[in-house]
Amino acid sequence: MAIRKITLLHSNDMHGDFLPKTEDGFETGGLVRLSGYVNKIRKEEEHVVYAMAGDMFRGSIIDSEYMGLSTIDLVNILNPDVAAVGNHEVDYGLAHLLFLEKCAQFPIINANMFITINNARLFEPFLNIRAGGVNILFIGILTKEVLDSTKTEKVVGTFIDVEEAAREVGIICDNYRTSDTDLTVLLTHIGIEEDRKLAEYIDKRWGVDLIIGGHTHTEMNEPEVINGIPIVQAGSGTGHIGRFDIEYDTWRNKIRNYTWQYVPINEETAPKDEIMETMLEMYRTETDTKYRRVVTRLARKLTHPARNQETELGNLYADIMQDESSFDIMLFGSGSIRKQEFGPIVEYQDMLENTPFDDDVHMVEVTGEQFRRIVLHLLRDEAWEGHTEFYQMSRGVRIKYRRSTRTLEEFRFNGKDITDDMHLRIALQHYHFMSFDEFMGVPLAEVVQNMRPRIVMSSQNNVIEEYFSTHPGLDAHVEGRIEIVE
């Protein structure tokens, strides 16, 4: 019996989280220490592979100022062995992503983005890596939400159904998994719930051993095993990293044993990478000069602890957008708020990092009956699994929803019941408007019969910045606008 030992590190959803956080003098996270940890393990262990499961981009001024080029530069120093495409990798445009791929000194894979004209894949679908005498086949799979970011790219498609994606995995395994392949790892960016479904569809004959995922920022204490396949994520940002220590039996061609850890990145676990620190400081100095000016001072620190619930920050942003507007209700995308804590002193870079997706705002008119259907769709069971869109609603809304019966016990606006024949004007960001049918659960073609939709704001961040600068001391509270009864 020949046992090979491999250490497989993985992270996901970095989102430009380059800088450390300090609390009570203790430093956690940051790209300098994450790189230091990876370097340390590469020195301590003989055979180390490091994989990134998508969404390097978005979330910081350093990233957005250079449209991801700074991120590629920094990740080149981090030096992953393989990275998968995430949905935010296309935020700066598909052509720009293909340019960034040329700047990357590490391989980027994806099996299910393709040119619709001839079905040619946009990226290499897989990568073979040999470590410690073990051949590892990585296959990249992307979330269906990439279509929402590339709607203007008519020639780009993807396998949006998990079952179809699983068949694509089978095709790759049948064609490219050889007798020399020992381990097969799916490097996905489809979210934990979709990873579970994907694992169920995997045919054991394909030999898939692990699923390393991203997208839902899931923190885990141990792998979740579905259909015999361990599934893991490593939260988000640079505060943690996942670590497999695998014993592989080359005689029986199978994993004999493995352990997995969700490792915190801090002063105790990770030294600093001085090269990374020097490069990061260069970018930080450039952006600080431009973006470190105070925009406003809030009354106190406001929070956004979870996407699928009413939050202080959510109410603040929804109210800002609705104030003195031509519409009744703002539906502000919960996922477009990126910080869990914000303020009380808000610098320009804080503002942009908290709402990095500077969208147009569209207004549509809906009947009370249509709005009821929209709300019931938004609060469906999938909303609590973290894989659907959720919205923060502006003042005047009162919704009480009972999950056990899937019914609205209160459905009011400005103190009055919303009746089916009422008409309400609602507003939503461009990203959500472009996916109206899917996100709202009501066909846009039906809604446009009430009123032709129109753009009422060309930049949400222009509105937010102006409101911040003219309204010092802003405060917001959770008021029971959206009450969920178990």
C-alpha positions in Angstrom: 0.0 0.0 0.0 1.4 3.4 -1.1 0.0 6.4 0.8 0.5 9.9 -0.6 -0.1 13.0 1.5 -1.5 16.2 0.0 -2.6 19.5 1.5 -5.3 21.2 -0.4 -6.0 24.8 0.5 -9.0 26.7 -0.8 -10.7 30.1 -0.5 -13.6 31.8 -2.2 -15.4 35.2 -2.6 -12.4 37.4 -1.8 -14.3 40.4 -3.1 -11.3 42.7 -2.8 -11.0 42.2 0.9 -7.4 43.1 0.9 -6.9 45.0 4.1 -6.8 43.5 7.7 -9.3 44.3 10.4 -8.1 45.3 13.8 -10.1 44.9 17.0 -8.6 45.5 20.5 -5.2 45.6 18.9 -5.5 42.1 17.3 -5.2 41.9 13.6 -7.3 39.5 11.5 -7.6 38.8 7.8 -6.1 40.8 5.0 -4.2 39.7 1.9 -0.8 40.1 3.5 -1.5 37.5 6.2 -3.5 35.2 3.8 -0.5 35.1 1.5 1.7 34.6 4.6 -0.3 31.6 5.6 -0.2 30.0 2.2 3.5 30.5 2.0 4.0 29.1 5.4 2.0 25.9 4.6 3.9 25.5 1.3 7.1 25.5 3.4 5.8 23.2 6.1 4.1 20.6 3.9 5.8 18.8 1.0 2.8 18.7 -1.4 0.4 21.7 -1.4 -2.2 22.8 -3.9 -4.1 26.1 -3.4 -7.4 26.7 -5.3 -9.7 29.7 -5.4 -13.4 29.2 -6.1 -14.4 32.5 -7.8 -15.3 36.1 -7.1 -11.9 37.7 -6.6 -13.3 41.0 -7.8 -15.5 43.8 -6.4 -15.9 45.1 -2.9 -12.9 47.5 -2.5 -11.7 50.7 -4.0 -8.4 49.2 -4.8 -10.2 46.7 -7.0 -12.7 49.0 -8.7 -10.3 51.9 -9.3 -8.2 49.6 -11.5 -11.1 47.5 -12.8 -9.7 44.3 -11.4 -6.2 44.7 -12.8 -4.8 45.5 -9.3 -6.6 42.3 -8.0 -4.9 40.2 -10.7 -1.6 41.8 -9.8 -2.0 41.0 -6.1 -3.4 37.5 -6.7 -0.4 36.8 -8.9 1.7 37.2 -5.7 -0.7 35.0 -3.8 0.0 32.5 -6.6 -2.9 30.0 -6.5 -2.5 26.8 -8.5 -6.0 27.2 -10.1 -8.9 29.6 -9.9 -12.5 29.3 -11.1 -14.6 32.1 -12.6 -17.2 33.6 -10.3 -20.2 35.7 -11.3 -18.6 39.0 -10.3 -15.6 38.2 -12.5 -17.8 39.5 -15.4 -18.8 42.8 -13.6 -16.3 44.9 -15.7 -17.5 43.2 -18.9 -16.7 40.0 -20.6 -14.0 41.4 -22.9 -12.3 43.0 -19.9 -12.4 39.6 -18.1 -10.7 38.0 -21.1 -8.0 40.7 -20.9 -7.5 40.1 -17.2 -7.1 36.4 -17.8 -4.2 37.2 -20.1 -2.6 39.2 -17.2 -3.1 36.4 -14.7 0.0 34.2 -14.0 -2.3 31.4 -12.7 -4.8 29.3 -14.6 -8.5 30.3 -14.6 -11.0 27.5 -15.5 -14.6 27.3 -16.4 -16.4 24.4 -18.1 -19.9 25.9 -18.8 -19.5 29.4 -20.3 -19.5 29.2 -24.1 -20.1 31.0 -27.4 -23.6 30.3 -28.4 -22.8 30.4 -32.2 -20.5 27.4 -32.2 -20.5 26.1 -28.5 -16.9 27.0 -28.1 -15.9 27.3 -24.5 -14.6 30.7 -23.3 -12.1 29.2 -20.8 -10.2 26.0 -20.4 -12.8 23.8 -18.7 -10.4 21.8 -16.5 -6.8 21.6 -15.2 -4.6 18.7 -14.3 -2.2 19.2 -11.4 0.3 16.7 -10.2 1.2 16.9 -6.5 3.1 14.3 -4.5 2.6 11.6 -7.2 -1.1 12.2 -7.3 -2.9 13.6 -10.4 -5.7 16.0 -9.6 -8.3 17.0 -12.1 -10.0 20.3 -11.4 -13.2 21.3 -13.2 -14.7 24.8 -13.0 -18.5 25.3 -12.8 -20.2 28.7 -12.6 -23.4 30.1 -11.1 -26.3 30.7 -13.5 -26.3 34.3 -12.3 -23.5 35.0 -14.8 -26.3 35.4 -17.4 -27.7 38.4 -15.4 -24.4 40.2 -15.7 -23.9 39.4 -19.4 -27.4 40.0 -20.8 -25.9 42.4 -23.4 -23.5 39.7 -24.5 -25.9 37.9 -26.8 -23.3 35.4 -28.0 -22.5 34.2 -24.5 -24.4 31.4 -22.8 -24.0 29.0 -20.0 -25.5 25.7 -18.7 -27.9 27.3 -16.2 -29.5 24.2 -15.0 -27.7 22.2 -12.3 -28.6 18.9 -14.0 -27.2 20.1 -17.3 -24.0 21.3 -15.5 -23.7 17.8 -14.0 -24.0 16.3 -17.5 -21.1 18.6 -18.5 -19.1 17.3 -15.6 -19.8 13.8 -16.9 -18.7 14.7 -20.4 -15.4 16.1 -19.1 -14.8 13.1 -16.8 -15.6 10.6 -19.6 -13.3 12.4 -22.1 -10.5 13.8 -19.9 -10.4 11.7 -16.8 -7.8 9.0 -17.6 -6.3 6.1 -15.8 -3.7 8.5 -14.5 -6.3 10.7 -12.8 -6.4 10.1 -9.1 -8.6 12.8 -7.6 -11.3 14.8 -9.3 -12.3 18.2 -7.7 -15.2 20.3 -8.8 -14.3 24.0 -8.3 -17.7 25.6 -8.3 -19.3 29.0 -7.8 -23.0 28.1 -7.7 -23.8 28.3 -3.9 -24.2 25.7 -1.2 -27.7 24.7 -2.1 -26.8 24.2 -5.8 -23.7 22.3 -4.8 -25.9 19.9 -2.9 -28.1 19.4 -5.9 -25.0 19.0 -8.1 -23.6 16.3 -5.8 -26.9 14.4 -6.1 -26.7 14.3 -9.9 -23.1 13.1 -9.9 -22.7 9.6 -11.3 -20.3 7.6 -9.0 -18.6 6.2 -12.2 -17.3 9.7 -13.0 -15.0 9.6 -9.9 -15.8 13.0 -8.4 -14.1 13.2 -5.0 -14.6 16.7 -3.7 -16.7 19.9 -4.3 -15.0 23.1 -3.3 -17.6 25.9 -3.7 -18.3 29.6 -3.3 -21.0 32.3 -4.0 -23.1 31.9 -0.8 -20.2 32.9 1.6 -21.0 29.8 3.7 -19.1 29.3 6.9 -18.7 25.6 7.8 -17.5 23.6 10.8 -17.1 20.5 8.8 -17.7 19.2 5.2 -21.2 18.4 4.2 -21.2 15.0 2.5 -23.8 14.4 -0.2 -23.9 11.3 -2.4 -20.5 10.4 -0.8 -18.9 13.7 -1.9 -17.6 16.2 0.7 -18.7 19.8 0.0 -16.9 22.8 1.5 -16.8 26.6 1.4 -14.6 28.9 3.3 -16.9 31.8 4.1 -15.8 35.0 2.2 -13.0 37.6 2.2 -9.6 36.9 3.6 -10.4 36.1 7.2 -10.4 32.3 6.8 -9.1 29.6 4.5 -10.2 26.0 4.1 -7.6 23.2 4.5 -7.8 19.6 3.5 -5.1 17.2 4.6 -5.6 14.1 2.4 -4.1 10.7 2.6 -4.4 9.0 -0.9 -4.1 5.3 -1.4 -2.4 4.9 -4.8 -2.9 1.1 -4.7 -6.7 1.3 -4.3 -7.0 4.6 -6.2 -9.1 6.3 -3.5 -8.9 8.7 -0.5 -8.0 6.6 2.5 -8.5 9.4 5.0 -8.9 13.2 5.2 -9.2 16.0 7.7 -10.7 19.5 7.0 -10.2 22.7 8.9 -11.7 26.2 8.6 -8.6 28.1 9.5 -8.7 31.7 10.8 -6.2 34.1 9.3 -4.7 36.2 12.1 -1.6 37.1 13.9 -1.4 33.7 15.6 -1.9 31.6 12.5 -0.3 33.6 9.7 2.9 35.6 9.3 3.0 38.6 7.0 4.1 38.3 3.4 6.5 41.3 3.0 6.3 41.3 -0.8 2.5 41.4 -0.7 2.6 44.1 1.9 4.8 46.3 -0.3 2.7 45.9 -3.4 -0.6 46.4 -1.5 0.7 49.5 0.2 1.5 51.0 -3.3 -2.1 50.5 -4.4 -3.4 51.7 -1.1 -1.4 54.9 -1.2 -2.7 55.7 -4.6 -6.4 55.2 -3.7 -6.2 56.8 -0.3 -5.1 60.1 -1.9 -8.2 60.1 -4.0 -10.9 58.5 -1.8 -10.1 59.2 1.9 -12.3 62.2 2.5 -15.2 62.2 4.9 -18.6 62.2 3.3 -20.8 62.1 6.4 -21.0 61.2 10.1 -23.8 58.8 11.0 -25.5 59.0 14.4 -23.9 55.6 15.2 -22.6 52.5 13.6 -25.3 50.8 11.5 -25.5 47.1 10.7 -26.5 44.8 7.9 -25.9 41.4 9.5 -27.7 39.2 7.0 -29.2 39.5 3.5 -32.5 37.8 4.1 -33.9 40.1 6.8 -34.8 43.7 7.3 -31.7 45.6 8.5 -30.7 49.1 9.6 -28.5 49.8 6.6 -31.1 48.3 4.3 -33.7 50.7 5.6 -31.3 53.6 5.4 -30.5 53.0 1.7 -34.1 52.2 0.7 -35.3 55.4 2.4 -32.6 57.5 0.8 -33.6 56.3 -2.7 -37.3 56.9 -2.1 -37.0 60.3 -0.4 -38.6 63.0 -2.6 -38.9 60.6 -5.5 -41.6 59.9 -8.0 -42.2 56.4 -6.8 -43.9 54.9 -3.7 -41.6 52.0 -2.7 -37.9 51.4 -3.2 -36.9 47.7 -3.4 -33.1 47.9 -2.6 -31.2 44.7 -3.3 -30.0 43.3 0.0 -26.9 41.8 -1.7 -25.8 45.1 -3.1 -25.0 46.2 0.5 -21.6 44.7 1.1 -20.6 45.6 4.6 -22.0 44.2 7.8 -21.1 47.3 9.8 -21.0 50.9 8.5 -20.0 54.2 10.1 -20.3 56.3 12.2 -17.6 58.1 10.2 -18.1 57.5 6.5 -15.3 58.2 4.1 -15.9 58.3 0.3 -14.1 54.9 -0.1 -16.3 53.4 2.6 -19.4 54.6 0.8 -18.3 53.1 -2.6 -17.1 49.8 -1.0 -20.5 49.4 0.7 -22.5 49.9 -2.5 -20.0 49.1 -5.3 -22.6 48.3 -8.0 -23.5 51.8 -9.2 -26.7 51.1 -11.1 -29.4 53.0 -12.8 -32.7 52.9 -10.9 -35.9 51.9 -12.8 -39.5 52.7 -11.9 -42.4 50.4 -12.8 -46.1 50.5 -11.8 -47.7 47.4 -10.4 -51.2 46.7 -9.1 -51.8 45.6 -5.6 -52.4 42.0 -6.8 -49.1 42.0 -8.7 -47.2 43.4 -5.8 -48.7 40.7 -3.6 -47.4 38.0 -6.0 -44.0 39.7 -6.0 -43.8 39.7 -2.2 -44.9 36.1 -1.9 -42.2 35.2 -4.5 -39.5 37.1 -2.7 -40.4 35.4 0.6 -40.7 31.8 -0.8 -38.8 29.0 0.9 -35.6 29.5 -1.1 -35.2 33.0 0.4 -34.1 31.4 3.7 -31.4 29.3 2.0 -29.4 32.4 1.0 -29.6 31.7 -2.8 -32.3 34.1 -3.9 -32.7 37.8 -4.2 -34.0 39.6 -1.1 -35.0 43.3 -0.8 -34.9 46.0 1.7 -38.1 48.2 1.5 -38.5 51.9 2.1 -40.7 53.4 4.8 -44.4 52.9 4.8 -44.3 49.2 4.0 -45.7 46.7 6.6 -45.5 43.1 5.7 -46.1 40.2 8.0 -45.4 36.8 6.5 -46.0 33.3 8.1 -43.6 30.8 6.8 -45.5 27.7 7.9 -48.6 28.6 5.8 -46.8 30.8 3.2 -49.4 33.6 3.7 -49.3 37.3 4.2 -51.0 38.2 7.5 -50.4 41.9 7.0 -49.9 43.7 3.7 -50.0 47.4 4.2 -48.6 50.7 2.8 -48.8 54.0 4.7 -51.2 52.4 7.2 -53.7 51.1 4.7 -54.3 47.6 3.4 -52.9 47.0 -0.1 -55.9 45.9 -2.2 -55.7 44.1 -5.5 -57.0 47.1 -7.5 -54.5 49.6 -6.0 -51.6 50.9 -8.1 -48.1 51.4 -6.7 -45.0 52.6 -8.3 -42.0 50.6 -7.2 -38.3 51.2 -8.1 -35.4 48.8 -8.3 -31.8 48.8 -9.4 -30.8 48.0 -13.0 -29.4 44.5 -12.2 -32.7 43.5 -10.7 -34.8 45.2 -13.4 -32.9 43.2 -16.1 -33.9 40.0 -14.3 -37.4 41.2 -13.4 -39.2 38.0 -14.4 -36.9 35.7 -12.4 -36.3 37.9 -9.4 -39.9 39.3 -9.0 -41.8 36.2 -10.1 -44.2 38.3 -12.2 -43.6 38.8 -16.0 -42.3 42.2 -16.9 -44.5 42.0 -20.0 -47.5 41.9 -17.7 -46.3 44.9 -15.6 -45.6 47.2 -18.6 -49.3 47.2 -19.4 -49.8 49.4 -16.4 -47.1 52.0 -17.3 -44.0 52.1 -19.5 -41.0 51.6 -17.2 -38.5 54.4 -17.1 -35.1 55.2 -15.6 -35.5 57.7 -12.7 -31.9 57.8 -11.5 -28.8 57.3 -13.6 -26.5 56.7 -10.6 -27.6 55.4 -7.2 -24.3 56.4 -5.7 -24.6 60.0 -6.8 -28.0 60.1 -4.9 -26.5 58.4 -1.9 -23.4 60.7 -1.8 -25.5 63.9 -2.1 -27.9 62.7 0.6 -25.1 61.8 3.0 -23.4 65.2 2.5 -26.6 67.2 3.1 -28.0 65.1 6.0 -25.4 64.7 8.8 -26.2 62.5 11.8 -28.4 60.0 9.9 -29.8 57.0 11.8 -31.9 54.0 11.0 -33.6 51.2 12.9 -35.2 47.9 12.2 -38.9 48.8 12.4 -40.8 45.7 11.5 -41.3 46.6 7.8 -40.8 42.9 7.0 -41.8 40.6 9.8 -41.3 36.9 9.4 -43.3 34.6 11.6 -42.0 31.0 11.9 
